[in-house]
Amino acid sequence: MDFADAYFQKHRISDSLSVPPSKELRCVVVLPSYREEHLFKAVGSLLMAHCSPGEVEIIVVLNSSERDPAEIREQTLQTKDQLLQFLQNTNTSGIPVHVVCCPDMPFREAGVGLARKIGMDIAAARLRSVNRPEGIIGSFDADAWCETNFFRELLSFFDQHPDAPGASVYFEHDLTGEGIRQEITESIIRYELHLRYFVRALRYAGHPHAFQTLGSSFAVRAGTYTAQGGMNKRKAGEDFYFLHKVIPLGNYGEINGTCIHLSPRPSDRVPFGTGAAVRKMLLTGELRWMTYHFDAFRDLSALFGRVPLLYSSSRETTREIYHNLPLPLTEFLTLAEFSEIMDECRTNSATEASFSKRFFRWFNVFRVIKFLNAAHETFYQKKEISEAVPDLMKYDGSRPSGQPLTAGELLFLFRTADRSGYTKVIP
């Protein structure tokens, strides 16, 4: 039985492609595109990335909805012809590019989640056909571009980390490109700073699942993809929900030796995410981004730092730990729920490591966000991101000396630290 047989018995692929893959195929990058003006730049950058013959393929999924205006659906078809012409004229790399065109997606499901799923399902099927469960499915976006070492860094990471089910790839939003207005730059600085702040604050708190989860910049093994049920069909946030099924498997990593550059442009394609965030700031005229108060993460650190103690605790000690937690946490959790969950985790854990794994599967990032939202309804007020970041830097050892820094300077510091790799900070 092949590694993905059970998956494909349940999930039919809409397009299996007529050209068989190379027996050397190791990596397939999937790129969904909807009304995307930068598509050719994205594909072109992938074609310029170095790789050995036969190792890499690219799948572009052009898509629109059956309820989109006729001109948008026609544009999808025209883009297919234009892309095929572009590839005929420019693709000298030898990397196969497969164009899947879906101009009339069912309205209820149409969106980036379904488009990404179509491409990733095809990628999994092609890696299955060469019996490569360890093969890589990369997720990219049509408004991104990569550096020339992109494929080599992906392949090198997964070769060096055979137990890794997936990894997030380092990214940066373009701040100085042609046609980028100053207000867009200021907006994206704050939003990217928020993304980095959230992950760093969660790591400070001691949560092991703190990673970036952008659809434009991650990769998973084919066997992991199918075992976890494949990509979902969400119209937005599909990347976050999918990766938070993969990350808890353990050994998830970061690829920081290359960079995926992302467009900072505003967008109305999805209800939330980068494009929507920039659009919101531009529409309101307030170049501010409100984020979670750092004290809420300090509350979480008080709980997460006691996980080893909870493993060896009696029910009575568990009650004491609960009552000594910060008030926002005791208001969020009930003693009965907390005690019951801890009993269940201890009963089904032979070691402290397995207990910790069960604990963080319960208090996962979804529960973290629920807590943060609840805490900010009663105990805390959100802070502008450039004011929240210095609060974190006081505690994680990265506070610079001298005058207060601008949002752009803070982002530069976070980028530099993130590019150098993940170092766990003990609260």
N, C-alpha and C positions, 0 to 999 in steps of 0.2 A: 504494500500500500504506500503510495507516494505521500510526501509530507502534507500536501494540501488537498488530498482527496475529499476529506470530510467537509472542508470549506466549500469546495466547488460543487459538491452535491447539493448544498444549500444556497449558494450564491452563483447564479448564472451570469457569465460575462457577456456583455452586449456586442463585443467585437474582439475576436481572438487574433486578428491580424493574419494576413495571408503569408507573410514572409517569416520563415522559421528563424529563431535566434541562433547566433553563433554558439558553438559548444563551449567557447571561452567566456560567455556572458557572466558577469559578476555583479553588475550594478545597472539599475534602470531608474532614471529620474523622471518624475511625473510633474507636468506643468499644466494646470487648468487655466483657461483663458476665456474671459467674458468681456467683450467690448474693450479690449486692452490695446492701448496705443503703443506700448513699449514692448510688445511681444517679440518683435524681430531682434531687438537688443538683447532680450533675455535669452532667446534661443542661440543667438550669435555668440554670446559669452560662454555658453555651455559647449558650443562647438570648438571654441578656442582653448578649452581646458585640456590639459595633457592626459593621455591614457594610452594603454597598449591596445593594439587592434583586437576587436571583438569583445572587449571587456565591458563596454558601456553602450547603452541605448537611451534614447530620449522619447517620451511619449507626451505629445501635446493634445490636450482635450479641449477643443473649441466647443463652447456651449451657449445656449440661450433657451428661454422658456417658450412653450407653446402659446403662452399669453403675452409674450413680448410683442411690441409693434412689428409689423411686417418688415420695416426697414432694418430693425435690429437683427431679426432672423436672417434677412438677406445679407446683412453685413457679416454674419457668422459664416455663411457659405462663401462670400467673397474673400474673407480672410483665409479660408482654407486654400483657395486657388492662389492667392498672393503668397501665402507661406510656402506652398509647394514650389512656386516659381523662385522664391527667395532661396530655398534650399538647393534647387537645381543650379542656380547661379553662383552660390557661395559655399556650399558644403563640400569642402575639400579635406575635411578631417577624417572622413571614413566612419564617423559615428552615425549609425542609423537613427533617423528621426521619423517616428510614426505619428501621423496626424489623424486623430479621431474626431469626427465632426458630429455634434449632437445639437442641431439647431432647434429641435422641438421637444425639449425635455418636459415630462409631465409637470404641470404647474405646482402641484403640492410638494414635489420633491426637488424641483429645479433649484440649483444653487451650487456654491463652491464645494459643499460636502459631497454631493452626488457626483460632481465632475471629478473631484479628487479620487473618490471611490472607484469610478469607472477606470481611471488611469492606473490606480494602484492594484486593482483586481487584475487588469491585463498584465501589469508588471509581474505580479505574483505567479500568474499562469505561465509566463515566459520563463521565469526562473525555475518553476516546477518542471517545465518540459526538458530542462537540462539537469534536473535533479540537484538543485542547489538551494536547499533551505537556508543555508548561511548567506545566500546572496542578499544584496542590499537594494532596498527601495528608497530612493531619495525623494523628498517632497520639496517642490520649488514653486515659485509664483511668477506670473507673467510680467510683473513690474519690478523684478529683481535682476541683478546680474552678478556673476561669480568671478572669482579670480582664477588665473590659469592653473593653479595647483589644486583646484577644488576636488577633482576626481581622485587624484593621488592621495590627498589627505583623508578622504572618505575611506578609500580602500585600505590605506595604511592603518587607520584607527581600528577598523574591524578586524584586520589581520592581527594586530597587536593585542586586541581585547576579544578573544574568541568567546567569552562568556557574556559580552555586552549584547542586549537585545536591541538596543537603539542608541541614538545620540542626538543632541541638539548641536547645531552648527553656529558658530559665532556670526553675528550680524551687526551691521550698522546702517542707519538710515542716512541717505545722501543729504548733506547739509549745504553743499556749495555748487551743485550741478547747474547746468544752463537752464534758465527760466524759473528757478526756484526763488520766489519772492521772500523778502525778509520775514514777513509775518508767518509764512509757512515754516521757515527755518526755526523761528522761535517756538512755534507750536510743536513741531516734531521733537525738538530738544526736550521739551517738558514731558512729552508722552514717552519717549524712549527712556528718559531718566526715571519715570514712573515704573516702566517694565523692569528696569535693572534694580531699582530700589526694592520692589516687591520681592524679587528672588533673593536679594542679599539680606533683607530683613527676615525673611523666612528661614534662611540658613542660619542667621544669628540666633533665631529662636530654637534651632536644633532640629528642624524638620528635614528628613532625608530625601524628600521628593521635590526639592526646590530647584527647578530647572526652567529655562525659557521654553515656551511651547508655541512657536510661530509656525504656521503652515508652510512658510517659505524656506524654512531652515531646520529641517530635521531629516533623519534617516533611520529606518528600521530594517531588521532582517526579514526576509520573506517568510520564514517559518514562524517568526513572532507575529507578523502581520496577520497571517491566516489563523494562527492559534488564538489570537485575541479577537477574532470575529471581524477583522477588516475595518476599514474606515466607515464612519457613520454618514448619514445624509443630512446633517444639520446645515442650515443655510448660513450659519456663522458659528464660530467657536468649535468647529469640527476637529481642529488640530488639538485644542486644549483637552477636549473630552477623550479623544483617541489616545493621546500621549499619557494621560493619567490612568490608562489601563496598562500601558507599557512600563512606565517609570517604576511603579511598585514591584515589578518583577525582580528588581535589583540589578546592580552592575550597569545601570544606565550611565551614559557618559556625556562629555562635551568635546567637540572638535574645534579647537581654537587656533589651529595652524593655518587656517584660511579664513576668508570672510565673504559673506553674502551681503551685497549692498542692496538696500531696499529703497523704493521710491517714497518720498514724504508727502505725496500729493493727497489732497482731500478726496473723498469718495463717498458716493451714495449707494454702492453696490451691496454693502452688508450693514446691518444695524449697529454693530460695534466692532472694535478693532482699530488698527492704525488709521486707516482712511477716514473712518467715522469720527474718531477722536479729533483729528486735525480739522475736519469739516465743522465739528461742533465749536471748536475754539474760534475759527474764522467767522462763523455765523453770529456768535455772541459778541465778537469783538474783544473778548477778554482772553488774553494770552496767558491763561492760568490753568493749571491742572491740579485738581484736588485729589489727595491720596490719603491712605490710612495713617492715622497717628501712630508714631513709633511705639508709644506706651502699650498699645494693644499687642504688639509683637513681644514686648517684654513680658506681658502677662502670659503669653503662650510659652515663653522660655521657662517660666516657673513650673509649668506642667511638663513640658517635654524633657526638662532636665531631671525630672523625678521618675522617668520611665524605668531605669534600672532598679530603683527602690520599690516601685510598684510591683515588679516581678517577684520580689522576695517578701512582699508584705502580706500580713494577715488581713482579714476583712476589717478588723478594728483599726489597723494602721492605715488601710485605704481610706477609711472614714476621716481619720485625722489629716491625711494628705489633702483630701478633698476640702475640708473646712479651712485649711491653711492656704488654699489657692486664692489668687486675686479675685475680688468681688465680681468683676465682669465675667470670669469663667464660671464661678459657682452659680451666677444668675443664668448663664447659658446652659450649663449642664445641671441635671438633677442628681442628687445623691444616689437614688435608686438606680438610675440608668448607669451612672459611673461605676458603682459597685458591681452591678450585674455584668457590665462589659469587662471590667478588670478580672472578675472571677472566670468569665468565659475565656479570656486571653490566657490566663494562668493555667486553666485546666487543659487547654489544647497546645501548650508550649512546653517542650522538654528542655529548652535552654533560654537564656536571657535574650539571645539574638532572635530566636523564633518569636518570643513574646513581643519584642520591639517591632518586629515585622507585622505582627497581628495588630498591635496597638496603632501603628501608623496607617494600616489599611482601614482601621475604624476612623481615626482622626486624620483623614486624608485632606488633600488641599481643598476639596469641595466643602468639607466641614470647617476648615480654616476660614474660608471666605464667608460662610454662614456666620461664624463667630465674629469676624471682623465687622460685618454689616450690623449684627445685633449690638455689638459693643458701641458702635458709632451712633446707634439710635438713642442710647441712654447715657453712656459714660464719656464718650470722646467726641470731639469735632474733627472732621477731616482738615488737613493742612495743605497749603499750597506746596507742591513737590519740592521746590527749591528751599523751603523752610523745613520740610520733613527730613530731607537727606542729611543735613548737619546733625540732627538728633541721632540718627543711626551711626554716623561717623564718630560720635563721642564714645560709643560703646564697642565698635568693632575694630578699633585700633587704626583707623584710616583717616582720622581727623587731621587736616593740614593746618599748619600754623599760619599766622598772618591775618589779613583782612578777610571778611566774608567773601565767598566766591559766587560768581554768577551761575545760573543754571547751565550754561554752556561749559563753564570750567568744571563744574561738578560732573557733568556727563563725561568730559574728557577723562577725569580721574577714574570714574567707574568703568569706562571702556578699557582703559589701560590695565586696570586690575582684572577685569573679566577676560581680556585677551591672554593674560599670563596664566590663566587656569584657575580652577576652583580650589580654594583652600578653606577648609572648614574652620569656622570660628566658634570656639566654645563659649557660651554665654557666661 
